[in-house]
Amino acid sequence: MPAFTAQVVRGVKVGPSPEWLVEALEAVGQRSINNVVDLTNFITFELGHPCHVFDLAKLAGGSLVIRYARKGEKLRTLDEKDRVLRADELVVADAERAQSLAGVIGGADSEVGNQTTDVVLEMATWDPVTIRRAARRLAIQTDAAHRFERIVDAREIEFAARRAAALLVEFAGGALCEGVLADGREFAAPTVVELRPQRVRDVIGVDIPDDEQEAMLSELEIGVERGGSGTLRCTIPAFRHDLTREIDLVEEVARVKGLDAVPILDRMPIVAKPPQESEGAVRAIGTVLGGLGFYETVTFTFVGREAAEPFLPPEMRLLKVDDARRSQEPYLRPSVLPSLLACRRTNQHGQVEQAGGVRLWEISSVFAELDKEGRQGIENRNLALLMDVPGEGRKRSADDRQRGVRLMRGAVESVVRARWRGARLGWRSCRASLARRRLTRRRRRRCWWRGSGSGRSGS
């Protein structure tokens, strides 16, 4: 919920901060700069609402404009570094140039100094993704960015702005101009959670009366009203983003009551239930493949473009992550087979020998994106098998390859019939050859999405 407010204070006197304020900031690891700047740091830690002050005389046109930076626009920040901005980074500018990187760090051109007499007090909230992207790209770590990345609720901005203005006049003198410049989206409605007092007693195991529960929640600034059927309608304060469910309120009651009041049972009642269908299937697959000489692998989800493209389904794109740590292999794999082949290559380089050849299997997610404007991502959980073609020597005969295909098909049939009796198997050929890196679009269209990643196409 982005929101922006600005107030003007004229006739301030910049100087040292009161001793108590200096000590308070030092207690949280901050150094004192001057009374005006120290005020903004104090508000950040007191209310969790970062704010910023501009020297009004240094703002061209006496205005503030919230806009995206122009491509290549430069900004000298408060740490005396010149930054080159991108077009997707938000700035607070005057009539001519950017004066701060919104939500991250202020600009040196409008910094408050000893000669400052008139200031603009900015109190705002910003989009977390925009702030995080800019802060990480420019490698800037500030208390303001840390908070805005994790959402600062705009519903409290009015109180925070009044509090900051009052302290500014108290610390630095001057006169607060009438009115507040404010803009932004409408504030979200308060979150309301229904709480059943009996549910609290059942979960905690302590007999806490309804009135006592209501009093506990009220002490936490949670609005409580009696609803129908004996429930409590709890209005969550804006600063408690962690309270969204009934069980969250149950935990708050237990915390206030004291965990030492919760009884400890000598025995815990446990009801044994059968495993989930998905877990049972994975266990059955592992048992069958282990008996057939296959070894389970756990490989990385990321691959390089050269390894991923032969397995990319038709009409789809690769998914890429923007992370410097994955610069060599930045793509989410569209198939598990490249990872199994890389594992097999490592074994070959290590001169690993196995009777009957190396056999590997893995169940993992594979990813792709529809090649359309909607950018719809697809994730499938697939089974992939890899098996050496049996035979002697470095080359395999046609009979050896046929035998390998039959062995692989038998392994797949054994897996399916061990868990899903009566299932019918269908086989389709995948023309993508790993040995041929120059694949035409026509050949890649013949690859079956699930077949190429599941091992059912003759690994």
Contacts in CASP RR format, 6 or more apart in sequence:
PFRMAT RR
TARGET T0000
AUTHOR 0000-0000-0000
METHOD contacts of the structure
MODEL  1
MPAFTAQVVRGVKVGPSPEWLVEALEAVGQRSINNVVDLTNFITFELGHP
CHVFDLAKLAGGSLVIRYARKGEKLRTLDEKDRVLRADELVVADAERAQS
LAGVIGGADSEVGNQTTDVVLEMATWDPVTIRRAARRLAIQTDAAHRFER
IVDAREIEFAARRAAALLVEFAGGALCEGVLADGREFAAPTVVELRPQRV
RDVIGVDIPDDEQEAMLSELEIGVERGGSGTLRCTIPAFRHDLTREIDLV
EEVARVKGLDAVPILDRMPIVAKPPQESEGAVRAIGTVLGGLGFYETVTF
TFVGREAAEPFLPPEMRLLKVDDARRSQEPYLRPSVLPSLLACRRTNQHG
QVEQAGGVRLWEISSVFAELDKEGRQGIENRNLALLMDVPGEGRKRSADD
RQRGVRLMRGAVESVVRARWRGARLGWRSCRASLARRRLTRRRRRRCWWR
GSGSGRSGS
1 125 0 8 1.000
1 153 0 8 1.000
1 154 0 8 1.000
1 155 0 8 1.000
1 185 0 8 1.000
1 187 0 8 1.000
1 188 0 8 1.000
2 124 0 8 1.000
2 125 0 8 1.000
2 126 0 8 1.000
2 127 0 8 1.000
2 154 0 8 1.000
2 184 0 8 1.000
2 185 0 8 1.000
3 124 0 8 1.000
3 125 0 8 1.000
3 154 0 8 1.000
3 157 0 8 1.000
3 182 0 8 1.000
3 183 0 8 1.000
3 184 0 8 1.000
3 185 0 8 1.000
3 187 0 8 1.000
4 66 0 8 1.000
4 122 0 8 1.000
4 124 0 8 1.000
4 125 0 8 1.000
4 181 0 8 1.000
4 182 0 8 1.000
4 183 0 8 1.000
4 184 0 8 1.000
5 122 0 8 1.000
5 123 0 8 1.000
5 124 0 8 1.000
5 157 0 8 1.000
5 158 0 8 1.000
5 161 0 8 1.000
5 180 0 8 1.000
5 181 0 8 1.000
5 182 0 8 1.000
6 64 0 8 1.000
6 120 0 8 1.000
6 121 0 8 1.000
6 122 0 8 1.000
6 123 0 8 1.000
6 180 0 8 1.000
6 181 0 8 1.000
6 182 0 8 1.000
7 120 0 8 1.000
7 121 0 8 1.000
7 123 0 8 1.000
7 161 0 8 1.000
7 165 0 8 1.000
7 176 0 8 1.000
7 177 0 8 1.000
7 179 0 8 1.000
7 180 0 8 1.000
7 181 0 8 1.000
8 56 0 8 1.000
8 118 0 8 1.000
8 119 0 8 1.000
8 120 0 8 1.000
8 121 0 8 1.000
8 176 0 8 1.000
8 177 0 8 1.000
9 118 0 8 1.000
9 119 0 8 1.000
9 121 0 8 1.000
9 165 0 8 1.000
9 168 0 8 1.000
9 169 0 8 1.000
9 172 0 8 1.000
9 173 0 8 1.000
9 174 0 8 1.000
9 175 0 8 1.000
9 176 0 8 1.000
9 177 0 8 1.000
10 56 0 8 1.000
10 117 0 8 1.000
10 118 0 8 1.000
10 174 0 8 1.000
10 175 0 8 1.000
10 177 0 8 1.000
11 117 0 8 1.000
11 118 0 8 1.000
11 173 0 8 1.000
11 174 0 8 1.000
11 175 0 8 1.000
12 36 0 8 1.000
12 116 0 8 1.000
12 117 0 8 1.000
12 118 0 8 1.000
12 119 0 8 1.000
12 168 0 8 1.000
12 172 0 8 1.000
12 173 0 8 1.000
12 174 0 8 1.000
13 117 0 8 1.000
13 172 0 8 1.000
13 173 0 8 1.000
13 174 0 8 1.000
14 34 0 8 1.000
14 35 0 8 1.000
14 36 0 8 1.000
14 112 0 8 1.000
14 113 0 8 1.000
14 114 0 8 1.000
14 115 0 8 1.000
14 116 0 8 1.000
14 172 0 8 1.000
15 34 0 8 1.000
15 35 0 8 1.000
15 36 0 8 1.000
15 114 0 8 1.000
15 172 0 8 1.000
16 22 0 8 1.000
16 32 0 8 1.000
16 34 0 8 1.000
16 35 0 8 1.000
17 25 0 8 1.000
17 32 0 8 1.000
17 34 0 8 1.000
17 35 0 8 1.000
17 38 0 8 1.000
17 171 0 8 1.000
18 35 0 8 1.000
18 171 0 8 1.000
21 32 0 8 1.000
21 35 0 8 1.000
21 38 0 8 1.000
21 39 0 8 1.000
21 42 0 8 1.000
21 171 0 8 1.000
22 32 0 8 1.000
22 38 0 8 1.000
24 42 0 8 1.000
25 31 0 8 1.000
25 32 0 8 1.000
25 38 0 8 1.000
25 41 0 8 1.000
25 42 0 8 1.000
25 45 0 8 1.000
26 32 0 8 1.000
28 45 0 8 1.000
30 41 0 8 1.000
30 45 0 8 1.000
32 38 0 8 1.000
34 112 0 8 1.000
34 113 0 8 1.000
34 114 0 8 1.000
35 171 0 8 1.000
35 172 0 8 1.000
36 53 0 8 1.000
36 112 0 8 1.000
36 116 0 8 1.000
36 119 0 8 1.000
36 168 0 8 1.000
36 171 0 8 1.000
36 172 0 8 1.000
37 53 0 8 1.000
37 112 0 8 1.000
38 171 0 8 1.000
39 53 0 8 1.000
39 164 0 8 1.000
39 167 0 8 1.000
39 168 0 8 1.000
39 171 0 8 1.000
39 172 0 8 1.000
40 50 0 8 1.000
40 51 0 8 1.000
40 52 0 8 1.000
40 53 0 8 1.000
40 164 0 8 1.000
41 143 0 8 1.000
42 167 0 8 1.000
43 49 0 8 1.000
43 50 0 8 1.000
43 51 0 8 1.000
43 160 0 8 1.000
43 163 0 8 1.000
43 164 0 8 1.000
43 167 0 8 1.000
44 50 0 8 1.000
44 51 0 8 1.000
44 143 0 8 1.000
44 144 0 8 1.000
44 147 0 8 1.000
45 143 0 8 1.000
46 163 0 8 1.000
47 156 0 8 1.000
47 159 0 8 1.000
47 160 0 8 1.000
47 163 0 8 1.000
48 147 0 8 1.000
48 152 0 8 1.000
48 160 0 8 1.000
48 239 0 8 1.000
49 123 0 8 1.000
49 147 0 8 1.000
49 152 0 8 1.000
49 156 0 8 1.000
49 157 0 8 1.000
49 160 0 8 1.000
49 164 0 8 1.000
50 103 0 8 1.000
50 143 0 8 1.000
50 144 0 8 1.000
50 147 0 8 1.000
50 148 0 8 1.000
50 152 0 8 1.000
51 121 0 8 1.000
51 122 0 8 1.000
51 123 0 8 1.000
51 124 0 8 1.000
51 160 0 8 1.000
51 161 0 8 1.000
51 164 0 8 1.000
52 92 0 8 1.000
52 100 0 8 1.000
52 103 0 8 1.000
52 106 0 8 1.000
52 121 0 8 1.000
52 122 0 8 1.000
52 144 0 8 1.000
53 112 0 8 1.000
53 119 0 8 1.000
53 120 0 8 1.000
53 121 0 8 1.000
53 122 0 8 1.000
53 168 0 8 1.000
54 64 0 8 1.000
54 99 0 8 1.000
54 100 0 8 1.000
54 110 0 8 1.000
54 112 0 8 1.000
54 119 0 8 1.000
54 120 0 8 1.000
54 122 0 8 1.000
55 110 0 8 1.000
55 111 0 8 1.000
55 112 0 8 1.000
55 113 0 8 1.000
55 116 0 8 1.000
55 118 0 8 1.000
55 119 0 8 1.000
56 62 0 8 1.000
56 118 0 8 1.000
56 119 0 8 1.000
56 120 0 8 1.000
57 116 0 8 1.000
57 117 0 8 1.000
57 118 0 8 1.000
58 99 0 8 1.000
58 109 0 8 1.000
58 110 0 8 1.000
58 111 0 8 1.000
59 94 0 8 1.000
59 95 0 8 1.000
59 99 0 8 1.000
59 110 0 8 1.000
59 120 0 8 1.000
60 94 0 8 1.000
60 95 0 8 1.000
60 96 0 8 1.000
60 97 0 8 1.000
61 94 0 8 1.000
61 95 0 8 1.000
61 96 0 8 1.000
62 94 0 8 1.000
62 95 0 8 1.000
63 94 0 8 1.000
63 95 0 8 1.000
64 92 0 8 1.000
64 93 0 8 1.000
64 94 0 8 1.000
64 99 0 8 1.000
64 120 0 8 1.000
64 122 0 8 1.000
64 181 0 8 1.000
65 92 0 8 1.000
65 93 0 8 1.000
65 94 0 8 1.000
65 95 0 8 1.000
66 90 0 8 1.000
66 91 0 8 1.000
66 92 0 8 1.000
66 93 0 8 1.000
66 102 0 8 1.000
66 183 0 8 1.000
67 90 0 8 1.000
67 91 0 8 1.000
67 93 0 8 1.000
68 87 0 8 1.000
68 88 0 8 1.000
68 89 0 8 1.000
68 90 0 8 1.000
68 91 0 8 1.000
69 75 0 8 1.000
69 85 0 8 1.000
69 86 0 8 1.000
69 87 0 8 1.000
69 89 0 8 1.000
69 90 0 8 1.000
69 91 0 8 1.000
69 98 0 8 1.000
70 85 0 8 1.000
70 87 0 8 1.000
71 85 0 8 1.000
71 86 0 8 1.000
71 87 0 8 1.000
72 84 0 8 1.000
72 85 0 8 1.000
72 86 0 8 1.000
73 84 0 8 1.000
73 85 0 8 1.000
73 91 0 8 1.000
73 97 0 8 1.000
73 98 0 8 1.000
74 82 0 8 1.000
74 83 0 8 1.000
74 84 0 8 1.000
74 85 0 8 1.000
75 82 0 8 1.000
75 83 0 8 1.000
75 85 0 8 1.000
75 91 0 8 1.000
75 97 0 8 1.000
75 98 0 8 1.000
75 99 0 8 1.000
75 100 0 8 1.000
75 101 0 8 1.000
75 107 0 8 1.000
76 82 0 8 1.000
76 83 0 8 1.000
76 107 0 8 1.000
76 108 0 8 1.000
76 109 0 8 1.000
77 83 0 8 1.000
77 100 0 8 1.000
77 101 0 8 1.000
77 105 0 8 1.000
77 106 0 8 1.000
77 107 0 8 1.000
77 108 0 8 1.000
77 140 0 8 1.000
78 105 0 8 1.000
78 106 0 8 1.000
78 107 0 8 1.000
78 108 0 8 1.000
78 111 0 8 1.000
79 105 0 8 1.000
79 140 0 8 1.000
80 108 0 8 1.000
83 101 0 8 1.000
83 138 0 8 1.000
85 91 0 8 1.000
85 98 0 8 1.000
85 101 0 8 1.000
86 137 0 8 1.000
88 130 0 8 1.000
88 133 0 8 1.000
89 101 0 8 1.000
89 130 0 8 1.000
89 133 0 8 1.000
89 134 0 8 1.000
89 137 0 8 1.000
90 101 0 8 1.000
90 102 0 8 1.000
90 103 0 8 1.000
90 126 0 8 1.000
90 127 0 8 1.000
90 130 0 8 1.000
90 131 0 8 1.000
90 134 0 8 1.000
91 98 0 8 1.000
91 99 0 8 1.000
91 100 0 8 1.000
91 101 0 8 1.000
91 102 0 8 1.000
92 98 0 8 1.000
92 99 0 8 1.000
92 100 0 8 1.000
92 102 0 8 1.000
92 122 0 8 1.000
93 99 0 8 1.000
94 110 0 8 1.000
97 109 0 8 1.000
98 107 0 8 1.000
99 106 0 8 1.000
99 107 0 8 1.000
99 109 0 8 1.000
99 110 0 8 1.000
100 106 0 8 1.000
100 107 0 8 1.000
100 110 0 8 1.000
101 107 0 8 1.000
101 134 0 8 1.000
101 138 0 8 1.000
101 140 0 8 1.000
102 124 0 8 1.000
102 126 0 8 1.000
102 130 0 8 1.000
102 131 0 8 1.000
103 124 0 8 1.000
103 126 0 8 1.000
103 131 0 8 1.000
103 144 0 8 1.000
103 145 0 8 1.000
103 148 0 8 1.000
104 131 0 8 1.000
104 134 0 8 1.000
104 135 0 8 1.000
104 138 0 8 1.000
104 140 0 8 1.000
104 142 0 8 1.000
104 144 0 8 1.000
104 145 0 8 1.000
104 148 0 8 1.000
105 140 0 8 1.000
105 142 0 8 1.000
105 144 0 8 1.000
105 145 0 8 1.000
112 119 0 8 1.000
119 168 0 8 1.000
121 161 0 8 1.000
121 164 0 8 1.000
121 165 0 8 1.000
121 168 0 8 1.000
123 157 0 8 1.000
123 160 0 8 1.000
123 161 0 8 1.000
123 164 0 8 1.000
124 157 0 8 1.000
125 148 0 8 1.000
125 152 0 8 1.000
125 153 0 8 1.000
125 154 0 8 1.000
125 157 0 8 1.000
126 148 0 8 1.000
126 152 0 8 1.000
128 148 0 8 1.000
128 149 0 8 1.000
128 150 0 8 1.000
128 151 0 8 1.000
131 145 0 8 1.000
131 148 0 8 1.000
131 149 0 8 1.000
132 145 0 8 1.000
132 149 0 8 1.000
134 140 0 8 1.000
135 141 0 8 1.000
135 142 0 8 1.000
135 145 0 8 1.000
135 149 0 8 1.000
151 241 0 8 1.000
153 238 0 8 1.000
153 239 0 8 1.000
153 241 0 8 1.000
154 184 0 8 1.000
154 185 0 8 1.000
154 187 0 8 1.000
155 187 0 8 1.000
155 188 0 8 1.000
155 190 0 8 1.000
155 238 0 8 1.000
156 238 0 8 1.000
156 239 0 8 1.000
161 180 0 8 1.000
165 176 0 8 1.000
168 176 0 8 1.000
169 175 0 8 1.000
169 176 0 8 1.000
190 235 0 8 1.000
190 236 0 8 1.000
190 238 0 8 1.000
191 235 0 8 1.000
191 236 0 8 1.000
191 243 0 8 1.000
191 244 0 8 1.000
192 233 0 8 1.000
192 234 0 8 1.000
192 235 0 8 1.000
192 236 0 8 1.000
193 233 0 8 1.000
193 234 0 8 1.000
193 236 0 8 1.000
193 243 0 8 1.000
193 244 0 8 1.000
193 245 0 8 1.000
193 246 0 8 1.000
193 248 0 8 1.000
193 249 0 8 1.000
194 231 0 8 1.000
194 232 0 8 1.000
194 233 0 8 1.000
194 234 0 8 1.000
194 246 0 8 1.000
195 213 0 8 1.000
195 217 0 8 1.000
195 231 0 8 1.000
195 232 0 8 1.000
195 233 0 8 1.000
195 234 0 8 1.000
195 246 0 8 1.000
195 249 0 8 1.000
195 250 0 8 1.000
196 230 0 8 1.000
196 231 0 8 1.000
196 232 0 8 1.000
196 246 0 8 1.000
197 208 0 8 1.000
197 209 0 8 1.000
197 210 0 8 1.000
197 213 0 8 1.000
197 230 0 8 1.000
197 231 0 8 1.000
197 232 0 8 1.000
199 246 0 8 1.000
199 250 0 8 1.000
200 208 0 8 1.000
200 213 0 8 1.000
200 249 0 8 1.000
200 250 0 8 1.000
200 253 0 8 1.000
201 207 0 8 1.000
201 208 0 8 1.000
203 247 0 8 1.000
203 250 0 8 1.000
203 254 0 8 1.000
204 250 0 8 1.000
204 253 0 8 1.000
204 254 0 8 1.000
204 257 0 8 1.000
204 262 0 8 1.000
205 262 0 8 1.000
205 263 0 8 1.000
206 254 0 8 1.000
206 257 0 8 1.000
206 261 0 8 1.000
206 262 0 8 1.000
206 263 0 8 1.000
208 253 0 8 1.000
208 257 0 8 1.000
210 230 0 8 1.000
210 232 0 8 1.000
213 232 0 8 1.000
213 253 0 8 1.000
214 224 0 8 1.000
214 232 0 8 1.000
216 252 0 8 1.000
216 253 0 8 1.000
216 256 0 8 1.000
216 257 0 8 1.000
217 223 0 8 1.000
217 224 0 8 1.000
217 232 0 8 1.000
217 234 0 8 1.000
217 249 0 8 1.000
217 252 0 8 1.000
217 253 0 8 1.000
218 224 0 8 1.000
219 256 0 8 1.000
220 240 0 8 1.000
220 252 0 8 1.000
220 256 0 8 1.000
221 237 0 8 1.000
221 240 0 8 1.000
222 234 0 8 1.000
222 235 0 8 1.000
222 236 0 8 1.000
222 237 0 8 1.000
222 240 0 8 1.000
222 243 0 8 1.000
222 249 0 8 1.000
222 252 0 8 1.000
223 234 0 8 1.000
223 235 0 8 1.000
223 237 0 8 1.000
224 232 0 8 1.000
224 233 0 8 1.000
224 234 0 8 1.000
224 235 0 8 1.000
225 232 0 8 1.000
225 233 0 8 1.000
225 235 0 8 1.000
226 232 0 8 1.000
226 233 0 8 1.000
227 233 0 8 1.000
234 243 0 8 1.000
234 249 0 8 1.000
236 243 0 8 1.000
236 244 0 8 1.000
242 248 0 8 1.000
243 249 0 8 1.000
243 252 0 8 1.000
254 262 0 8 1.000
275 283 0 8 1.000
280 419 0 8 1.000
281 419 0 8 1.000
282 363 0 8 1.000
284 415 0 8 1.000
284 418 0 8 1.000
284 419 0 8 1.000
285 361 0 8 1.000
285 363 0 8 1.000
285 383 0 8 1.000
285 415 0 8 1.000
285 418 0 8 1.000
285 419 0 8 1.000
286 294 0 8 1.000
286 296 0 8 1.000
286 361 0 8 1.000
287 418 0 8 1.000
288 414 0 8 1.000
288 415 0 8 1.000
288 418 0 8 1.000
289 296 0 8 1.000
289 359 0 8 1.000
289 361 0 8 1.000
289 385 0 8 1.000
289 411 0 8 1.000
289 415 0 8 1.000
290 296 0 8 1.000
292 359 0 8 1.000
292 411 0 8 1.000
292 414 0 8 1.000
293 359 0 8 1.000
294 359 0 8 1.000
294 360 0 8 1.000
294 361 0 8 1.000
294 385 0 8 1.000
294 387 0 8 1.000
294 411 0 8 1.000
295 358 0 8 1.000
295 359 0 8 1.000
295 360 0 8 1.000
295 361 0 8 1.000
296 360 0 8 1.000
296 361 0 8 1.000
296 362 0 8 1.000
297 339 0 8 1.000
297 340 0 8 1.000
297 343 0 8 1.000
297 360 0 8 1.000
297 361 0 8 1.000
297 362 0 8 1.000
298 362 0 8 1.000
299 336 0 8 1.000
299 339 0 8 1.000
299 340 0 8 1.000
299 342 0 8 1.000
299 343 0 8 1.000
299 362 0 8 1.000
299 364 0 8 1.000
300 329 0 8 1.000
300 339 0 8 1.000
301 332 0 8 1.000
301 333 0 8 1.000
301 364 0 8 1.000
301 365 0 8 1.000
301 367 0 8 1.000
302 321 0 8 1.000
302 326 0 8 1.000
302 329 0 8 1.000
302 330 0 8 1.000
302 331 0 8 1.000
302 332 0 8 1.000
302 333 0 8 1.000
303 329 0 8 1.000
303 331 0 8 1.000
303 333 0 8 1.000
303 338 0 8 1.000
303 339 0 8 1.000
303 342 0 8 1.000
304 328 0 8 1.000
304 329 0 8 1.000
304 330 0 8 1.000
304 331 0 8 1.000
305 318 0 8 1.000
305 331 0 8 1.000
306 437 0 8 1.000
307 333 0 8 1.000
307 338 0 8 1.000
307 341 0 8 1.000
307 342 0 8 1.000
308 318 0 8 1.000
308 331 0 8 1.000
308 333 0 8 1.000
308 334 0 8 1.000
308 335 0 8 1.000
308 338 0 8 1.000
309 318 0 8 1.000
309 439 0 8 1.000
309 444 0 8 1.000
310 432 0 8 1.000
310 433 0 8 1.000
310 434 0 8 1.000
310 437 0 8 1.000
310 439 0 8 1.000
310 444 0 8 1.000
310 447 0 8 1.000
311 333 0 8 1.000
311 334 0 8 1.000
311 335 0 8 1.000
311 337 0 8 1.000
311 338 0 8 1.000
311 432 0 8 1.000
311 447 0 8 1.000
311 452 0 8 1.000
311 453 0 8 1.000
312 318 0 8 1.000
312 334 0 8 1.000
312 368 0 8 1.000
312 444 0 8 1.000
312 447 0 8 1.000
313 334 0 8 1.000
313 368 0 8 1.000
313 447 0 8 1.000
313 448 0 8 1.000
313 449 0 8 1.000
313 452 0 8 1.000
314 444 0 8 1.000
314 445 0 8 1.000
314 447 0 8 1.000
315 370 0 8 1.000
315 371 0 8 1.000
316 334 0 8 1.000
316 368 0 8 1.000
316 369 0 8 1.000
316 370 0 8 1.000
316 371 0 8 1.000
316 378 0 8 1.000
316 449 0 8 1.000
317 368 0 8 1.000
317 369 0 8 1.000
317 370 0 8 1.000
317 371 0 8 1.000
318 331 0 8 1.000
318 332 0 8 1.000
318 334 0 8 1.000
318 368 0 8 1.000
318 369 0 8 1.000
319 331 0 8 1.000
319 332 0 8 1.000
319 367 0 8 1.000
319 368 0 8 1.000
319 369 0 8 1.000
319 377 0 8 1.000
320 330 0 8 1.000
320 331 0 8 1.000
320 332 0 8 1.000
321 330 0 8 1.000
321 331 0 8 1.000
321 332 0 8 1.000
322 330 0 8 1.000
323 330 0 8 1.000
332 366 0 8 1.000
332 367 0 8 1.000
333 339 0 8 1.000
333 366 0 8 1.000
333 367 0 8 1.000
334 366 0 8 1.000
334 367 0 8 1.000
334 368 0 8 1.000
334 452 0 8 1.000
334 453 0 8 1.000
335 366 0 8 1.000
335 382 0 8 1.000
335 384 0 8 1.000
335 452 0 8 1.000
335 453 0 8 1.000
336 362 0 8 1.000
336 364 0 8 1.000
336 366 0 8 1.000
336 382 0 8 1.000
336 384 0 8 1.000
336 453 0 8 1.000
337 384 0 8 1.000
337 386 0 8 1.000
337 434 0 8 1.000
337 452 0 8 1.000
337 453 0 8 1.000
337 455 0 8 1.000
337 459 0 8 1.000
339 362 0 8 1.000
339 364 0 8 1.000
339 384 0 8 1.000
340 360 0 8 1.000
340 361 0 8 1.000
340 362 0 8 1.000
340 384 0 8 1.000
340 386 0 8 1.000
340 459 0 8 1.000
341 386 0 8 1.000
341 434 0 8 1.000
343 360 0 8 1.000
343 386 0 8 1.000
344 358 0 8 1.000
344 360 0 8 1.000
344 386 0 8 1.000
344 388 0 8 1.000
347 358 0 8 1.000
352 358 0 8 1.000
354 388 0 8 1.000
356 388 0 8 1.000
356 390 0 8 1.000
357 387 0 8 1.000
357 388 0 8 1.000
357 390 0 8 1.000
358 386 0 8 1.000
358 387 0 8 1.000
358 388 0 8 1.000
359 385 0 8 1.000
359 386 0 8 1.000
359 387 0 8 1.000
359 388 0 8 1.000
360 385 0 8 1.000
360 386 0 8 1.000
360 387 0 8 1.000
361 383 0 8 1.000
361 384 0 8 1.000
361 385 0 8 1.000
361 386 0 8 1.000
362 383 0 8 1.000
362 384 0 8 1.000
363 381 0 8 1.000
363 382 0 8 1.000
363 383 0 8 1.000
363 384 0 8 1.000
364 381 0 8 1.000
364 382 0 8 1.000
364 384 0 8 1.000
365 379 0 8 1.000
365 380 0 8 1.000
365 381 0 8 1.000
365 382 0 8 1.000
366 379 0 8 1.000
366 380 0 8 1.000
366 381 0 8 1.000
366 382 0 8 1.000
366 453 0 8 1.000
367 377 0 8 1.000
367 378 0 8 1.000
367 379 0 8 1.000
368 377 0 8 1.000
368 378 0 8 1.000
368 449 0 8 1.000
369 375 0 8 1.000
369 376 0 8 1.000
369 377 0 8 1.000
369 378 0 8 1.000
370 376 0 8 1.000
370 377 0 8 1.000
370 378 0 8 1.000
380 449 0 8 1.000
380 450 0 8 1.000
382 450 0 8 1.000
382 451 0 8 1.000
382 453 0 8 1.000
382 454 0 8 1.000
382 455 0 8 1.000
383 415 0 8 1.000
383 454 0 8 1.000
383 455 0 8 1.000
384 453 0 8 1.000
384 454 0 8 1.000
384 455 0 8 1.000
384 459 0 8 1.000
385 408 0 8 1.000
385 411 0 8 1.000
385 412 0 8 1.000
385 455 0 8 1.000
385 459 0 8 1.000
386 459 0 8 1.000
387 404 0 8 1.000
387 407 0 8 1.000
387 408 0 8 1.000
387 411 0 8 1.000
387 459 0 8 1.000
389 396 0 8 1.000
389 400 0 8 1.000
389 401 0 8 1.000
389 403 0 8 1.000
389 404 0 8 1.000
390 400 0 8 1.000
390 403 0 8 1.000
390 404 0 8 1.000
390 407 0 8 1.000
391 397 0 8 1.000
391 400 0 8 1.000
405 458 0 8 1.000
408 455 0 8 1.000
408 458 0 8 1.000
408 459 0 8 1.000
409 427 0 8 1.000
409 458 0 8 1.000
412 425 0 8 1.000
412 455 0 8 1.000
412 456 0 8 1.000
413 425 0 8 1.000
416 423 0 8 1.000
416 425 0 8 1.000
417 423 0 8 1.000
425 456 0 8 1.000
426 456 0 8 1.000
427 456 0 8 1.000
427 457 0 8 1.000
428 448 0 8 1.000
428 451 0 8 1.000
428 457 0 8 1.000
429 446 0 8 1.000
429 457 0 8 1.000
430 446 0 8 1.000
430 447 0 8 1.000
430 448 0 8 1.000
430 451 0 8 1.000
430 452 0 8 1.000
430 457 0 8 1.000
430 458 0 8 1.000
431 443 0 8 1.000
431 444 0 8 1.000
431 446 0 8 1.000
431 447 0 8 1.000
432 439 0 8 1.000
432 443 0 8 1.000
432 444 0 8 1.000
432 446 0 8 1.000
432 447 0 8 1.000
432 452 0 8 1.000
433 439 0 8 1.000
448 457 0 8 1.000
450 456 0 8 1.000
451 457 0 8 1.000
END
